[in-house]
Amino acid sequence: MLITFTWSAPTDMPAVDRVHLHVTGVHDHHDPDFHRMNRVGDRWESTVEVPEGLVASYRIMPVTGELAAQVDAEPDSRVRWMTVVGQTVPHVLDHPAWHPAAWSEGFGEASGRLVMSEAPEQAGWDSADSPGWEETPLDGRSLWTADLPDADYVLVLSDGRNWAATALPAALRRLHAAGRLPRTGVVAVDTYAGRYELLTRSAAYRELIADRVIPWAWEQVSVLADPQRTVISGESLGGLSALALVLSRPDAVGYAVSTSGSFWYPAWDSEQAGGRSPRRSANAPLPAPRRRASGSTSVPGPVKDARARATPPWLTTHSRCTGPWWTPECPRPARSPPTATRWRGGPGH
């Protein structure tokens, strides 16, 4: 569907040199020349083709001439992007898909959100819910937790400040009550300070999550830690780190959810930052543990425990498969040695 975005500068704003538009899932913020709106008289506009199933935030970011020169001279693409993001302005779009803006620690409030007509079900969510987290310090870092006692699974999330502003615990409880999800305890970890260094597959991240957060979380459950009931999840760099952790520390965590994982950086097969992740072919073997990846999501191999067979829905939410992973679309993997486990297409981001 084509959607036209328009924006007019308020009279008290300094002269605008250009206006960038970024729709998550449509535009690539790694592109050195961010998408620009066109000046039409006294306003700016841009018509964008948006997938019918999209759920995404968008940002309108006016840039003054002085700032534009600064951005253009900056060689670091991440610094350029963060500078432009800081110019985000509020916006109301006259379109039925428009929703109020989402907030993100480090990025501030977006201009608005799009929930398209064929967007997937936002299972469990209710706008009337309150967040309902408890904040706890661990080694000087904030953790936001919910429902850990007597949980069947423990879900660990990066970018905890963002999640703490949501009603995720209520959504998970509602899904459990409907028989769609096991009892799930959640730990949202504050990764804001030094996020870039921490989430680029660092040893500090592995130690933080595998050696401190996960054991602490299972202590709250009051049972021994179980990697086959432990899920690590993250977005962007957090998604990269989540998948790296499940491959490097199978003793601590068995499942990974990588949403739009930054598999392009750093080099996948080395500890050195930089370069691009080599894409594995469809027939290339995965290193241990035995996990299958589809799109940017790692899903579990065969599970022996009866309760674990109730595979959490989030494990396939962002999969390229259209059904559960044991259906014909995503056939259940054979019980085979680790070397026989294969990618189903490799990372897609």
C-alpha positions in Angstrom: 0.0 0.0 0.0 1.2 3.5 -0.8 1.1 6.0 2.1 1.9 9.7 1.8 3.6 11.4 4.7 3.4 15.2 4.9 5.0 17.5 7.4 5.1 21.3 7.8 7.7 23.1 9.9 6.3 25.2 12.8 6.9 28.9 12.4 9.3 29.1 15.3 11.6 26.4 14.0 15.0 27.3 12.5 15.2 27.0 8.7 15.2 23.3 7.7 17.7 22.1 5.1 16.1 18.7 4.6 13.7 16.2 6.3 14.4 12.5 6.7 11.7 9.9 7.0 12.4 6.5 8.4 9.8 3.7 8.5 11.1 0.7 10.4 11.1 -2.4 8.3 10.9 -0.3 5.1 14.0 2.0 5.2 17.5 0.9 6.2 19.2 3.1 8.7 22.5 1.6 7.7 22.1 3.3 4.3 24.6 6.2 4.2 22.0 8.5 2.7 18.9 8.3 4.8 15.5 8.5 3.0 14.6 12.2 2.3 11.2 13.8 2.0 10.6 16.2 -0.9 9.8 19.9 -0.4 6.5 20.8 -2.0 5.8 24.5 -1.4 5.7 25.1 2.3 5.6 21.5 3.3 7.6 18.3 3.0 6.1 15.0 1.7 7.1 11.5 0.7 5.0 8.6 -0.6 6.2 5.2 0.6 5.1 1.7 -0.3 4.3 -0.1 3.0 3.7 -3.8 3.3 0.1 -4.6 4.2 1.2 -6.7 7.2 3.6 -4.1 8.7 3.6 -3.1 12.4 6.3 -0.4 12.8 7.3 2.9 14.2 8.2 5.8 11.9 10.2 8.9 12.4 10.1 12.3 10.7 13.4 14.1 11.3 14.0 17.7 10.1 17.6 18.8 9.9 18.9 22.4 9.8 21.6 23.5 7.4 24.2 23.6 10.1 23.4 20.2 11.4 23.2 18.8 7.9 26.8 19.8 7.3 27.8 18.2 10.6 26.0 14.9 9.7 27.5 14.8 6.1 31.0 15.3 7.5 30.7 12.5 10.1 32.4 9.3 8.8 30.8 7.0 11.5 27.4 5.9 10.2 26.1 5.0 13.6 26.9 8.5 14.9 25.2 10.0 11.9 22.1 8.0 12.5 22.0 8.8 16.2 22.4 12.5 15.4 19.5 12.5 12.9 17.3 10.4 15.2 17.7 13.1 17.8 15.7 15.5 15.5 12.5 13.3 15.6 9.3 15.4 15.8 5.8 14.4 16.8 3.4 13.7 14.0 -0.2 12.7 13.3 -0.9 10.9 10.1 -4.4 11.1 8.6 -4.6 7.3 7.9 -6.5 4.5 9.7 -3.2 2.6 10.2 -1.8 5.5 12.4 -1.3 4.9 16.1 0.4 7.0 18.8 4.1 7.0 19.0 6.2 4.3 20.8 9.1 5.3 23.1 12.6 3.8 23.2 15.4 4.5 25.7 18.2 6.1 23.7 16.0 7.0 20.7 13.3 8.9 22.5 9.7 8.9 21.2 9.0 8.1 17.6 6.8 10.3 15.4 4.1 7.6 15.3 3.3 4.0 14.6 1.7 2.1 11.7 -0.4 -1.0 12.3 -1.5 -2.1 8.8 -4.8 -3.9 8.0 -3.1 -7.3 7.5 -0.7 -7.0 10.5 -0.3 -10.3 12.4 -2.2 -10.8 15.6 -0.7 -8.9 18.6 -1.6 -11.9 20.8 -2.2 -11.2 24.5 -1.8 -7.4 24.3 -4.4 -5.0 25.7 -3.9 -1.3 25.7 -5.6 -1.0 29.1 -2.9 -3.1 30.9 -0.4 -1.4 33.1 3.3 -2.4 33.0 3.4 -4.3 36.3 7.2 -5.0 36.6 9.4 -5.1 39.7 12.8 -3.4 39.5 15.7 -5.1 41.2 19.4 -4.2 41.2 22.0 -6.9 40.3 25.7 -6.0 40.3 24.8 -2.3 39.9 22.5 -3.0 36.9 18.7 -2.7 36.9 16.6 -5.8 36.2 12.9 -5.6 35.7 11.2 -8.8 36.6 7.7 -10.4 36.6 6.2 -13.8 37.4 9.4 -15.7 38.2 8.1 -17.8 41.1 6.8 -21.2 39.8 7.6 -20.3 36.2 8.0 -23.1 33.6 10.2 -20.9 31.4 12.5 -18.0 32.0 12.6 -15.3 29.3 15.6 -12.9 29.4 15.3 -9.6 27.4 17.9 -7.1 26.4 17.0 -3.3 26.4 15.2 -3.7 29.6 14.2 0.0 30.0 12.2 -0.3 26.8 10.4 -3.4 27.9 9.7 -2.0 31.4 7.5 0.7 29.7 5.3 -2.1 28.3 2.7 -4.4 29.7 4.5 -7.6 28.5 3.9 -9.5 31.8 0.1 -9.0 31.5 0.2 -10.2 27.8 2.1 -13.4 28.8 -0.3 -14.1 31.6 -3.2 -13.7 29.3 -1.7 -16.1 26.8 -1.0 -18.6 29.6 -4.6 -18.4 30.8 -5.8 -19.1 27.3 -3.6 -22.2 27.1 -1.3 -20.8 24.5 1.8 -20.4 26.5 3.5 -22.1 29.5 4.0 -20.1 32.7 6.7 -17.6 31.8 8.8 -15.6 34.1 10.5 -12.5 32.6 13.8 -10.7 33.3 14.4 -7.5 31.3 18.0 -6.4 31.6 19.2 -2.8 31.5 21.7 -2.7 28.6 21.5 1.0 27.9 24.9 2.1 29.3 27.6 1.0 26.9 25.1 -0.8 24.8 27.2 -0.9 21.6 30.2 -2.4 23.4 28.1 -4.8 25.5 25.9 -6.2 22.7 28.5 -6.7 20.0 29.0 -10.4 21.2 31.2 -9.3 24.0 32.6 -11.5 26.8 31.0 -9.1 29.3 27.6 -9.8 27.8 28.1 -13.6 28.0 29.2 -13.4 31.6 26.4 -11.0 32.5 23.6 -13.1 31.1 24.9 -16.7 31.4 26.8 -16.4 34.7 24.8 -13.8 36.6 21.3 -13.0 35.3 20.1 -16.5 34.4 21.3 -18.2 37.6 19.8 -15.4 39.6 16.5 -15.7 37.7 16.2 -19.4 38.4 16.9 -18.9 42.0 13.8 -16.8 42.1 11.9 -19.6 40.5 13.3 -21.9 43.3 14.4 -24.7 41.1 17.7 -25.6 39.4 18.5 -23.6 36.3 17.4 -25.4 33.2 18.8 -24.2 29.8 16.1 -26.0 28.0 13.6 -23.8 29.7 15.6 -20.6 29.3 15.1 -18.1 26.4 17.3 -15.2 25.5 15.8 -12.5 23.3 17.0 -9.2 21.8 16.5 -6.8 18.9 19.1 -5.5 16.5 22.5 -5.8 18.3 20.6 -7.5 21.1 19.4 -10.1 18.6 22.9 -10.7 17.4 24.1 -11.2 20.9 21.1 -13.5 21.8 21.9 -15.9 18.9 25.7 -15.8 19.7 25.0 -16.6 23.3 22.8 -19.6 22.6 25.6 -21.0 20.4 28.4 -20.2 22.7 26.8 -21.0 26.1 24.4 -24.0 25.6 25.1 -24.9 29.2 23.1 -21.7 30.3 20.5 -21.0 27.6 18.8 -23.3 25.1 16.6 -21.0 23.0 17.2 -17.6 21.3 14.9 -15.1 19.7 16.7 -12.7 17.4 14.4 -9.9 16.1 16.1 -8.1 13.2 19.4 -9.3 14.5 22.5 -7.3 13.3 24.1 -10.3 11.6 26.1 -7.9 9.4 28.2 -6.8 12.3 30.6 -7.8 13.8 32.2 -10.7 11.8 30.3 -13.8 12.9 33.3 -16.2 13.0 35.7 -14.0 15.0 35.8 -11.8 18.1 37.0 -8.9 16.1 34.5 -6.1 15.6 34.0 -5.1 12.0 33.4 -6.8 8.7 30.3 -8.6 7.6 28.9 -11.9 8.8 29.4 -14.6 6.3 26.1 -16.1 5.3 25.9 -19.8 5.8 24.4 -21.8 2.9 21.3 -23.8 3.4 23.4 -27.0 3.7 26.1 -25.6 6.0 26.3 -27.2 9.5 25.6 -25.1 12.6 28.0 -25.2 15.5 26.6 -26.8 18.7 24.1 -26.5 20.3 21.6 -28.2 18.0 19.3 -25.3 17.0 17.6 -24.4 13.7 17.5 -20.8 12.6 15.0 -19.3 10.2 15.0 -15.7 9.3 16.5 -14.1 12.4 15.0 -16.6 14.9 16.7 -19.6 16.5 14.2 -22.3 17.3 14.7 -25.4 19.4 15.6 -28.9 18.2 13.6 -31.9 19.5 12.5 -31.6 23.1 12.1 -34.7 25.3 10.3 -33.2 28.3 6.5 -33.2 28.0 6.1 -29.6 29.3 8.9 -28.4 27.0 6.9 -29.7 24.0 4.5 -26.7 24.6 7.0 -24.6 22.5 6.6 -20.9 23.4 4.9 -19.0 20.4 7.7 -16.4 20.5 10.1 -18.9 19.1 8.4 -18.8 15.7 6.9 -15.3 15.7 9.5 -13.9 13.3 10.2 -17.1 11.4 9.8 -17.3 7.6 7.7 -20.4 8.2 3.9 -19.8 8.2 3.0 -22.3 10.8 4.4 -24.0 13.9 7.9 -25.4 13.4 6.7 -29.1 13.4 4.2 -28.6 10.6 5.0 -29.4 6.9 6.0 -25.7 6.4 8.6 -26.1 9.2 9.2 -29.9 9.5 10.3 -31.2 12.8 14.1 -31.9 12.6 15.2 -35.5 12.7 16.9 -36.9 15.8 20.4 -36.7 14.3 23.9 -35.9 15.5 24.8 -32.2 15.9 26.8 -32.2 12.6 23.6 -33.0 10.7 21.7 -30.0 11.9 21.2 -27.4 9.1 20.2 -23.8 8.6 16.9 -23.1 7.0 18.0 -20.2 4.9 20.3 -18.3 7.3 20.0 -14.9 8.8 17.7 -12.6 6.8 18.8 -9.2 8.2 
